[in-house]
Amino acid sequence: MRAIITVIGNDQKGIIAKVGTCLYQREVNVLDITQTLLQEYFTMVMLVDITDCTCSFEALQQALCQVGAEMNLSIRIQSEEIFNAMHRI
């Protein structure tokens, strides 16, 4: 199973490291990643494989929200199937 993670917020040190560590600790594999700065705003989109995740999807979502709260970022995760269904014309 794959999921899409989006991260948006003010640029600061350690964003990729903290999000990556959160995923690593739960056996989530990053398949693809893109990140950019829009002036002072950091944006990142990740495609991840959650097949071997050691926790439920809800627990992973909560862990990412915790990282977001600590760093004042908006972090969202949704399954690839839901993401594709939402963006299908």
Gaussian input, Z-matrix of N, CA and C with variables (Angstrom, degrees):
# hf/3-21g

backbone

0 1
 N
 C     1     B1
 C     2     B2     1     A1
 N     3     B3     2     A2     1     D1
 C     4     B4     3     A3     2     D2
 C     5     B5     4     A4     3     D3
 N     6     B6     5     A5     4     D4
 C     7     B7     6     A6     5     D5
 C     8     B8     7     A7     6     D6
 N     9     B9     8     A8     7     D7
 C    10    B10     9     A9     8     D8
 C    11    B11    10    A10     9     D9
 N    12    B12    11    A11    10    D10
 C    13    B13    12    A12    11    D11
 C    14    B14    13    A13    12    D12
 N    15    B15    14    A14    13    D13
 C    16    B16    15    A15    14    D14
 C    17    B17    16    A16    15    D15
 N    18    B18    17    A17    16    D16
 C    19    B19    18    A18    17    D17
 C    20    B20    19    A19    18    D18
 N    21    B21    20    A20    19    D19
 C    22    B22    21    A21    20    D20
 C    23    B23    22    A22    21    D21
 N    24    B24    23    A23    22    D22
 C    25    B25    24    A24    23    D23
 C    26    B26    25    A25    24    D24
 N    27    B27    26    A26    25    D25
 C    28    B28    27    A27    26    D26
 C    29    B29    28    A28    27    D27
 N    30    B30    29    A29    28    D28
 C    31    B31    30    A30    29    D29
 C    32    B32    31    A31    30    D30
 N    33    B33    32    A32    31    D31
 C    34    B34    33    A33    32    D32
 C    35    B35    34    A34    33    D33
 N    36    B36    35    A35    34    D34
 C    37    B37    36    A36    35    D35
 C    38    B38    37    A37    36    D36
 N    39    B39    38    A38    37    D37
 C    40    B40    39    A39    38    D38
 C    41    B41    40    A40    39    D39
 N    42    B42    41    A41    40    D40
 C    43    B43    42    A42    41    D41
 C    44    B44    43    A43    42    D42
 N    45    B45    44    A44    43    D43
 C    46    B46    45    A45    44    D44
 C    47    B47    46    A46    45    D45
 N    48    B48    47    A47    46    D46
 C    49    B49    48    A48    47    D47
 C    50    B50    49    A49    48    D48
 N    51    B51    50    A50    49    D49
 C    52    B52    51    A51    50    D50
 C    53    B53    52    A52    51    D51
 N    54    B54    53    A53    52    D52
 C    55    B55    54    A54    53    D53
 C    56    B56    55    A55    54    D54
 N    57    B57    56    A56    55    D55
 C    58    B58    57    A57    56    D56
 C    59    B59    58    A58    57    D57
 N    60    B60    59    A59    58    D58
 C    61    B61    60    A60    59    D59
 C    62    B62    61    A61    60    D60
 N    63    B63    62    A62    61    D61
 C    64    B64    63    A63    62    D62
 C    65    B65    64    A64    63    D63
 N    66    B66    65    A65    64    D64
 C    67    B67    66    A66    65    D65
 C    68    B68    67    A67    66    D66
 N    69    B69    68    A68    67    D67
 C    70    B70    69    A69    68    D68
 C    71    B71    70    A70    69    D69
 N    72    B72    71    A71    70    D70
 C    73    B73    72    A72    71    D71
 C    74    B74    73    A73    72    D72
 N    75    B75    74    A74    73    D73
 C    76    B76    75    A75    74    D74
 C    77    B77    76    A76    75    D75
 N    78    B78    77    A77    76    D76
 C    79    B79    78    A78    77    D77
 C    80    B80    79    A79    78    D78
 N    81    B81    80    A80    79    D79
 C    82    B82    81    A81    80    D80
 C    83    B83    82    A82    81    D81
 N    84    B84    83    A83    82    D82
 C    85    B85    84    A84    83    D83
 C    86    B86    85    A85    84    D84
 N    87    B87    86    A86    85    D85
 C    88    B88    87    A87    86    D86
 C    89    B89    88    A88    87    D87
 N    90    B90    89    A89    88    D88
 C    91    B91    90    A90    89    D89
 C    92    B92    91    A91    90    D90
 N    93    B93    92    A92    91    D91
 C    94    B94    93    A93    92    D92
 C    95    B95    94    A94    93    D93
 N    96    B96    95    A95    94    D94
 C    97    B97    96    A96    95    D95
 C    98    B98    97    A97    96    D96
 N    99    B99    98    A98    97    D97
 C   100   B100    99    A99    98    D98
 C   101   B101   100   A100    99    D99
 N   102   B102   101   A101   100   D100
 C   103   B103   102   A102   101   D101
 C   104   B104   103   A103   102   D102
 N   105   B105   104   A104   103   D103
 C   106   B106   105   A105   104   D104
 C   107   B107   106   A106   105   D105
 N   108   B108   107   A107   106   D106
 C   109   B109   108   A108   107   D107
 C   110   B110   109   A109   108   D108
 N   111   B111   110   A110   109   D109
 C   112   B112   111   A111   110   D110
 C   113   B113   112   A112   111   D111
 N   114   B114   113   A113   112   D112
 C   115   B115   114   A114   113   D113
 C   116   B116   115   A115   114   D114
 N   117   B117   116   A116   115   D115
 C   118   B118   117   A117   116   D116
 C   119   B119   118   A118   117   D117
 N   120   B120   119   A119   118   D118
 C   121   B121   120   A120   119   D119
 C   122   B122   121   A121   120   D120
 N   123   B123   122   A122   121   D121
 C   124   B124   123   A123   122   D122
 C   125   B125   124   A124   123   D123
 N   126   B126   125   A125   124   D124
 C   127   B127   126   A126   125   D125
 C   128   B128   127   A127   126   D126
 N   129   B129   128   A128   127   D127
 C   130   B130   129   A129   128   D128
 C   131   B131   130   A130   129   D129
 N   132   B132   131   A131   130   D130
 C   133   B133   132   A132   131   D131
 C   134   B134   133   A133   132   D132
 N   135   B135   134   A134   133   D133
 C   136   B136   135   A135   134   D134
 C   137   B137   136   A136   135   D135
 N   138   B138   137   A137   136   D136
 C   139   B139   138   A138   137   D137
 C   140   B140   139   A139   138   D138
 N   141   B141   140   A140   139   D139
 C   142   B142   141   A141   140   D140
 C   143   B143   142   A142   141   D141
 N   144   B144   143   A143   142   D142
 C   145   B145   144   A144   143   D143
 C   146   B146   145   A145   144   D144
 N   147   B147   146   A146   145   D145
 C   148   B148   147   A147   146   D146
 C   149   B149   148   A148   147   D147
 N   150   B150   149   A149   148   D148
 C   151   B151   150   A150   149   D149
 C   152   B152   151   A151   150   D150
 N   153   B153   152   A152   151   D151
 C   154   B154   153   A153   152   D152
 C   155   B155   154   A154   153   D153
 N   156   B156   155   A155   154   D154
 C   157   B157   156   A156   155   D155
 C   158   B158   157   A157   156   D156
 N   159   B159   158   A158   157   D157
 C   160   B160   159   A159   158   D158
 C   161   B161   160   A160   159   D159
 N   162   B162   161   A161   160   D160
 C   163   B163   162   A162   161   D161
 C   164   B164   163   A163   162   D162
 N   165   B165   164   A164   163   D163
 C   166   B166   165   A165   164   D164
 C   167   B167   166   A166   165   D165
 N   168   B168   167   A167   166   D166
 C   169   B169   168   A168   167   D167
 C   170   B170   169   A169   168   D168
 N   171   B171   170   A170   169   D169
 C   172   B172   171   A171   170   D170
 C   173   B173   172   A172   171   D171
 N   174   B174   173   A173   172   D172
 C   175   B175   174   A174   173   D173
 C   176   B176   175   A175   174   D174
 N   177   B177   176   A176   175   D175
 C   178   B178   177   A177   176   D176
 C   179   B179   178   A178   177   D177
 N   180   B180   179   A179   178   D178
 C   181   B181   180   A180   179   D179
 C   182   B182   181   A181   180   D180
 N   183   B183   182   A182   181   D181
 C   184   B184   183   A183   182   D182
 C   185   B185   184   A184   183   D183
 N   186   B186   185   A185   184   D184
 C   187   B187   186   A186   185   D185
 C   188   B188   187   A187   186   D186
 N   189   B189   188   A188   187   D187
 C   190   B190   189   A189   188   D188
 C   191   B191   190   A190   189   D189
 N   192   B192   191   A191   190   D190
 C   193   B193   192   A192   191   D191
 C   194   B194   193   A193   192   D192
 N   195   B195   194   A194   193   D193
 C   196   B196   195   A195   194   D194
 C   197   B197   196   A196   195   D195
 N   198   B198   197   A197   196   D196
 C   199   B199   198   A198   197   D197
 C   200   B200   199   A199   198   D198
 N   201   B201   200   A200   199   D199
 C   202   B202   201   A201   200   D200
 C   203   B203   202   A202   201   D201
 N   204   B204   203   A203   202   D202
 C   205   B205   204   A204   203   D203
 C   206   B206   205   A205   204   D204
 N   207   B207   206   A206   205   D205
 C   208   B208   207   A207   206   D206
 C   209   B209   208   A208   207   D207
 N   210   B210   209   A209   208   D208
 C   211   B211   210   A210   209   D209
 C   212   B212   211   A211   210   D210
 N   213   B213   212   A212   211   D211
 C   214   B214   213   A213   212   D212
 C   215   B215   214   A214   213   D213
 N   216   B216   215   A215   214   D214
 C   217   B217   216   A216   215   D215
 C   218   B218   217   A217   216   D216
 N   219   B219   218   A218   217   D217
 C   220   B220   219   A219   218   D218
 C   221   B221   220   A220   219   D219
 N   222   B222   221   A221   220   D220
 C   223   B223   222   A222   221   D221
 C   224   B224   223   A223   222   D222
 N   225   B225   224   A224   223   D223
 C   226   B226   225   A225   224   D224
 C   227   B227   226   A226   225   D225
 N   228   B228   227   A227   226   D226
 C   229   B229   228   A228   227   D227
 C   230   B230   229   A229   228   D228
 N   231   B231   230   A230   229   D229
 C   232   B232   231   A231   230   D230
 C   233   B233   232   A232   231   D231
 N   234   B234   233   A233   232   D232
 C   235   B235   234   A234   233   D233
 C   236   B236   235   A235   234   D234
 N   237   B237   236   A236   235   D235
 C   238   B238   237   A237   236   D236
 C   239   B239   238   A238   237   D237
 N   240   B240   239   A239   238   D238
 C   241   B241   240   A240   239   D239
 C   242   B242   241   A241   240   D240
 N   243   B243   242   A242   241   D241
 C   244   B244   243   A243   242   D242
 C   245   B245   244   A244   243   D243
 N   246   B246   245   A245   244   D244
 C   247   B247   246   A246   245   D245
 C   248   B248   247   A247   246   D246
 N   249   B249   248   A248   247   D247
 C   250   B250   249   A249   248   D248
 C   251   B251   250   A250   249   D249
 N   252   B252   251   A251   250   D250
 C   253   B253   252   A252   251   D251
 C   254   B254   253   A253   252   D252
 N   255   B255   254   A254   253   D253
 C   256   B256   255   A255   254   D254
 C   257   B257   256   A256   255   D255
 N   258   B258   257   A257   256   D256
 C   259   B259   258   A258   257   D257
 C   260   B260   259   A259   258   D258
 N   261   B261   260   A260   259   D259
 C   262   B262   261   A261   260   D260
 C   263   B263   262   A262   261   D261
 N   264   B264   263   A263   262   D262
 C   265   B265   264   A264   263   D263
 C   266   B266   265   A265   264   D264

   B1=1.4428
   B2=1.5299
   B3=1.3154
   B4=1.4639
   B5=1.5271
   B6=1.3354
   B7=1.4571
   B8=1.5231
   B9=1.3302
   B10=1.4556
   B11=1.5299
   B12=1.3308
   B13=1.4583
   B14=1.5163
   B15=1.3353
   B16=1.4571
   B17=1.5251
   B18=1.3310
   B19=1.4620
   B20=1.5208
   B21=1.3299
   B22=1.4645
   B23=1.5237
   B24=1.3320
   B25=1.4575
   B26=1.5141
   B27=1.3254
   B28=1.4588
   B29=1.5179
   B30=1.3269
   B31=1.4548
   B32=1.5219
   B33=1.3273
   B34=1.4601
   B35=1.5176
   B36=1.2897
   B37=1.4667
   B38=1.5193
   B39=1.3368
   B40=1.4524
   B41=1.5151
   B42=1.3162
   B43=1.4677
   B44=1.5310
   B45=1.3173
   B46=1.4718
   B47=1.5255
   B48=1.3123
   B49=1.4711
   B50=1.5312
   B51=1.3262
   B52=1.4723
   B53=1.5202
   B54=1.3261
   B55=1.4612
   B56=1.5285
   B57=1.3316
   B58=1.4613
   B59=1.5161
   B60=1.3187
   B61=1.4642
   B62=1.5208
   B63=1.3217
   B64=1.4654
   B65=1.5265
   B66=1.3136
   B67=1.4591
   B68=1.5286
   B69=1.3279
   B70=1.4658
   B71=1.5302
   B72=1.3212
   B73=1.4680
   B74=1.5219
   B75=1.3170
   B76=1.4612
   B77=1.5270
   B78=1.3391
   B79=1.4731
   B80=1.5318
   B81=1.3323
   B82=1.4628
   B83=1.5243
   B84=1.3335
   B85=1.4581
   B86=1.5295
   B87=1.3260
   B88=1.4633
   B89=1.5273
   B90=1.3295
   B91=1.4584
   B92=1.5216
   B93=1.3248
   B94=1.4621
   B95=1.5205
   B96=1.3137
   B97=1.4576
   B98=1.5247
   B99=1.3146
   B100=1.4485
   B101=1.5179
   B102=1.3044
   B103=1.4558
   B104=1.5161
   B105=1.3218
   B106=1.4513
   B107=1.5194
   B108=1.3116
   B109=1.4559
   B110=1.5158
   B111=1.3193
   B112=1.4549
   B113=1.5240
   B114=1.3177
   B115=1.4591
   B116=1.5258
   B117=1.3267
   B118=1.4703
   B119=1.5316
   B120=1.3339
   B121=1.4618
   B122=1.5259
   B123=1.3135
   B124=1.4548
   B125=1.5243
   B126=1.3256
   B127=1.4587
   B128=1.5289
   B129=1.3080
   B130=1.4677
   B131=1.5230
   B132=1.3205
   B133=1.4603
   B134=1.5184
   B135=1.3294
   B136=1.4676
   B137=1.5298
   B138=1.3299
   B139=1.4511
   B140=1.5229
   B141=1.3262
   B142=1.4610
   B143=1.5217
   B144=1.3284
   B145=1.4572
   B146=1.5221
   B147=1.3308
   B148=1.4615
   B149=1.5333
   B150=1.3187
   B151=1.4664
   B152=1.5207
   B153=1.3361
   B154=1.4611
   B155=1.5237
   B156=1.3235
   B157=1.4643
   B158=1.5290
   B159=1.3211
   B160=1.4686
   B161=1.5253
   B162=1.3258
   B163=1.4686
   B164=1.5220
   B165=1.3089
   B166=1.4677
   B167=1.5265
   B168=1.3253
   B169=1.4577
   B170=1.5224
   B171=1.3202
   B172=1.4672
   B173=1.5273
   B174=1.3306
   B175=1.4730
   B176=1.5280
   B177=1.3222
   B178=1.4652
   B179=1.5221
   B180=1.3142
   B181=1.4605
   B182=1.5288
   B183=1.3059
   B184=1.4615
   B185=1.5267
   B186=1.3275
   B187=1.4690
   B188=1.5295
   B189=1.3258
   B190=1.4642
   B191=1.5281
   B192=1.3223
   B193=1.4712
   B194=1.5257
   B195=1.3254
   B196=1.4717
   B197=1.5278
   B198=1.3303
   B199=1.4657
   B200=1.5189
   B201=1.3271
   B202=1.4576
   B203=1.5161
   B204=1.3207
   B205=1.4655
   B206=1.5350
   B207=1.3322
   B208=1.4665
   B209=1.5287
   B210=1.3382
   B211=1.4593
   B212=1.5308
   B213=1.3187
   B214=1.4601
   B215=1.5376
   B216=1.3358
   B217=1.4565
   B218=1.5185
   B219=1.3138
   B220=1.4548
   B221=1.5278
   B222=1.3321
   B223=1.4659
   B224=1.5187
   B225=1.3278
   B226=1.4618
   B227=1.5302
   B228=1.3199
   B229=1.4595
   B230=1.5182
   B231=1.3188
   B232=1.4581
   B233=1.5214
   B234=1.3165
   B235=1.4609
   B236=1.5234
   B237=1.3093
   B238=1.4651
   B239=1.5308
   B240=1.3155
   B241=1.4647
   B242=1.5248
   B243=1.3222
   B244=1.4709
   B245=1.5177
   B246=1.3381
   B247=1.4590
   B248=1.5252
   B249=1.3247
   B250=1.4762
   B251=1.5190
   B252=1.3362
   B253=1.4654
   B254=1.5218
   B255=1.3121
   B256=1.4684
   B257=1.5135
   B258=1.3311
   B259=1.4614
   B260=1.5366
   B261=1.3187
   B262=1.4600
   B263=1.5211
   B264=1.3058
   B265=1.4759
   B266=1.5055
   A1=109.22
   A2=115.60
   A3=119.93
   A4=109.77
   A5=114.51
   A6=120.50
   A7=109.54
   A8=115.21
   A9=123.03
   A10=107.54
   A11=116.33
   A12=122.18
   A13=107.73
   A14=116.44
   A15=121.14
   A16=108.87
   A17=114.90
   A18=122.01
   A19=107.50
   A20=116.56
   A21=121.37
   A22=108.80
   A23=115.83
   A24=119.66
   A25=111.43
   A26=115.49
   A27=119.92
   A28=109.66
   A29=116.51
   A30=121.53
   A31=110.26
   A32=115.49
   A33=122.29
   A34=108.89
   A35=116.22
   A36=120.96
   A37=110.45
   A38=115.43
   A39=121.08
   A40=117.30
   A41=118.82
   A42=119.42
   A43=110.93
   A44=116.47
   A45=119.81
   A46=110.16
   A47=117.02
   A48=121.10
   A49=111.11
   A50=117.68
   A51=120.21
   A52=112.12
   A53=117.02
   A54=119.81
   A55=109.22
   A56=116.65
   A57=120.96
   A58=112.40
   A59=117.51
   A60=121.54
   A61=111.16
   A62=116.56
   A63=121.06
   A64=110.25
   A65=116.67
   A66=121.05
   A67=111.42
   A68=117.09
   A69=122.36
   A70=111.10
   A71=116.81
   A72=121.32
   A73=112.20
   A74=117.01
   A75=121.27
   A76=112.53
   A77=116.54
   A78=122.78
   A79=113.20
   A80=116.29
   A81=121.10
   A82=107.75
   A83=116.62
   A84=121.78
   A85=110.49
   A86=116.87
   A87=121.86
   A88=107.70
   A89=116.49
   A90=122.04
   A91=112.07
   A92=116.08
   A93=121.20
   A94=107.81
   A95=115.15
   A96=119.82
   A97=109.11
   A98=115.52
   A99=120.74
   A100=107.14
   A101=116.27
   A102=120.36
   A103=108.79
   A104=114.75
   A105=119.86
   A106=109.64
   A107=114.72
   A108=121.49
   A109=108.40
   A110=116.34
   A111=122.89
   A112=105.32
   A113=114.98
   A114=122.62
   A115=107.98
   A116=119.88
   A117=119.74
   A118=112.97
   A119=117.40
   A120=121.00
   A121=111.33
   A122=115.78
   A123=123.55
   A124=108.07
   A125=117.29
   A126=121.88
   A127=109.05
   A128=115.76
   A129=120.32
   A130=108.79
   A131=115.03
   A132=122.35
   A133=106.74
   A134=115.65
   A135=121.49
   A136=109.13
   A137=115.67
   A138=122.10
   A139=105.39
   A140=117.26
   A141=120.75
   A142=110.90
   A143=115.23
   A144=122.71
   A145=107.12
   A146=116.62
   A147=120.18
   A148=111.83
   A149=116.43
   A150=121.20
   A151=111.71
   A152=118.07
   A153=122.27
   A154=113.16
   A155=117.33
   A156=121.20
   A157=109.87
   A158=115.51
   A159=121.40
   A160=112.97
   A161=117.31
   A162=120.41
   A163=108.65
   A164=115.56
   A165=119.96
   A166=110.09
   A167=115.92
   A168=120.65
   A169=110.03
   A170=116.81
   A171=121.73
   A172=111.30
   A173=117.20
   A174=120.56
   A175=110.67
   A176=117.03
   A177=120.72
   A178=109.96
   A179=116.30
   A180=121.37
   A181=110.49
   A182=117.27
   A183=122.03
   A184=110.95
   A185=117.60
   A186=121.09
   A187=110.73
   A188=116.78
   A189=120.20
   A190=110.99
   A191=117.27
   A192=120.70
   A193=110.41
   A194=116.91
   A195=121.35
   A196=110.28
   A197=117.14
   A198=120.87
   A199=109.40
   A200=116.15
   A201=120.81
   A202=112.27
   A203=116.78
   A204=120.91
   A205=110.88
   A206=116.28
   A207=120.81
   A208=111.84
   A209=116.82
   A210=120.90
   A211=112.86
   A212=116.83
   A213=122.22
   A214=111.65
   A215=115.03
   A216=123.17
   A217=109.72
   A218=116.17
   A219=121.14
   A220=107.02
   A221=116.79
   A222=121.78
   A223=107.43
   A224=115.52
   A225=120.97
   A226=109.27
   A227=115.22
   A228=121.08
   A229=108.18
   A230=116.30
   A231=121.07
   A232=109.06
   A233=114.80
   A234=118.59
   A235=109.02
   A236=115.54
   A237=121.14
   A238=110.42
   A239=117.30
   A240=120.76
   A241=111.30
   A242=117.00
   A243=120.72
   A244=109.91
   A245=117.13
   A246=121.08
   A247=110.47
   A248=116.79
   A249=120.40
   A250=111.66
   A251=117.27
   A252=120.20
   A253=111.45
   A254=117.25
   A255=121.55
   A256=111.98
   A257=117.55
   A258=120.90
   A259=113.10
   A260=116.23
   A261=121.09
   A262=109.06
   A263=115.92
   A264=120.07
   A265=109.72
   D1=139.11
   D2=-179.70
   D3=-119.54
   D4=158.35
   D5=-179.25
   D6=-142.83
   D7=160.14
   D8=176.81
   D9=-110.25
   D10=129.71
   D11=176.50
   D12=-116.35
   D13=131.88
   D14=174.71
   D15=-118.44
   D16=141.04
   D17=179.48
   D18=-131.62
   D19=126.21
   D20=-180.00
   D21=-138.68
   D22=137.01
   D23=176.08
   D24=170.31
   D25=-177.62
   D26=176.63
   D27=-65.27
   D28=139.39
   D29=179.85
   D30=-63.44
   D31=138.08
   D32=176.42
   D33=-160.68
   D34=162.08
   D35=179.89
   D36=-69.32
   D37=141.95
   D38=170.31
   D39=91.68
   D40=2.74
   D41=-177.44
   D42=-61.33
   D43=-53.30
   D44=-178.08
   D45=-63.14
   D46=-39.55
   D47=-179.73
   D48=-63.00
   D49=-45.74
   D50=-177.27
   D51=-69.75
   D52=-42.33
   D53=178.39
   D54=-66.52
   D55=-44.23
   D56=178.79
   D57=-61.23
   D58=-40.96
   D59=178.23
   D60=-64.02
   D61=-42.18
   D62=177.79
   D63=-58.54
   D64=-43.66
   D65=179.85
   D66=-69.57
   D67=-44.35
   D68=-179.99
   D69=-58.15
   D70=-43.74
   D71=-178.37
   D72=-62.94
   D73=-18.89
   D74=-178.65
   D75=-112.18
   D76=15.35
   D77=176.50
   D78=62.79
   D79=33.52
   D80=176.87
   D81=-94.04
   D82=129.91
   D83=-177.27
   D84=-98.26
   D85=128.10
   D86=177.17
   D87=-83.47
   D88=119.55
   D89=-179.35
   D90=-92.00
   D91=-37.27
   D92=-179.18
   D93=-154.90
   D94=150.04
   D95=-178.49
   D96=-149.42
   D97=140.21
   D98=172.19
   D99=-137.24
   D100=138.31
   D101=178.45
   D102=-144.42
   D103=150.59
   D104=179.47
   D105=-154.78
   D106=164.07
   D107=173.22
   D108=-108.92
   D109=131.29
   D110=172.40
   D111=-112.52
   D112=92.29
   D113=-170.29
   D114=58.33
   D115=-115.75
   D116=-179.07
   D117=-94.39
   D118=5.82
   D119=-177.09
   D120=-99.52
   D121=129.16
   D122=177.50
   D123=-92.60
   D124=132.76
   D125=174.85
   D126=-132.10
   D127=139.21
   D128=179.57
   D129=-145.70
   D130=139.87
   D131=173.73
   D132=-126.61
   D133=131.03
   D134=-179.54
   D135=-124.77
   D136=140.30
   D137=168.53
   D138=-104.70
   D139=121.60
   D140=-175.55
   D141=-125.37
   D142=152.90
   D143=174.67
   D144=-101.89
   D145=117.61
   D146=-177.97
   D147=-106.98
   D148=16.81
   D149=-179.26
   D150=-56.20
   D151=-43.61
   D152=-176.45
   D153=-97.62
   D154=12.91
   D155=-177.97
   D156=-56.65
   D157=135.76
   D158=-175.63
   D159=-86.50
   D160=4.66
   D161=178.27
   D162=-138.96
   D163=172.28
   D164=178.47
   D165=-70.16
   D166=162.99
   D167=177.20
   D168=-59.32
   D169=-41.11
   D170=179.99
   D171=-63.55
   D172=-40.15
   D173=178.71
   D174=-67.64
   D175=-37.92
   D176=176.21
   D177=-64.44
   D178=-44.15
   D179=177.73
   D180=-58.68
   D181=-43.01
   D182=179.84
   D183=-66.44
   D184=-40.25
   D185=178.96
   D186=-63.78
   D187=-41.67
   D188=178.04
   D189=-66.97
   D190=-37.82
   D191=176.48
   D192=-63.39
   D193=-35.94
   D194=177.73
   D195=-63.63
   D196=-44.92
   D197=176.48
   D198=-60.24
   D199=-43.67
   D200=178.56
   D201=-59.73
   D202=-43.52
   D203=179.79
   D204=-64.37
   D205=-41.12
   D206=-179.75
   D207=-64.31
   D208=-32.89
   D209=-174.69
   D210=-108.12
   D211=5.68
   D212=-178.83
   D213=57.99
   D214=49.65
   D215=-179.50
   D216=-122.40
   D217=155.34
   D218=169.88
   D219=-96.33
   D220=114.54
   D221=178.94
   D222=-121.65
   D223=124.40
   D224=-179.38
   D225=-128.91
   D226=145.94
   D227=175.37
   D228=-131.70
   D229=138.68
   D230=173.29
   D231=-145.76
   D232=149.75
   D233=-179.29
   D234=-62.72
   D235=150.29
   D236=-179.55
   D237=-60.24
   D238=-37.35
   D239=-179.62
   D240=-62.00
   D241=-44.80
   D242=178.91
   D243=-67.08
   D244=-42.40
   D245=178.64
   D246=-58.24
   D247=-47.71
   D248=-179.94
   D249=-64.38
   D250=-40.05
   D251=179.68
   D252=-64.33
   D253=-37.10
   D254=179.91
   D255=-69.51
   D256=-28.37
   D257=-174.78
   D258=-106.74
   D259=12.64
   D260=177.39
   D261=-87.93
   D262=135.83
   D263=-179.84
   D264=-94.27

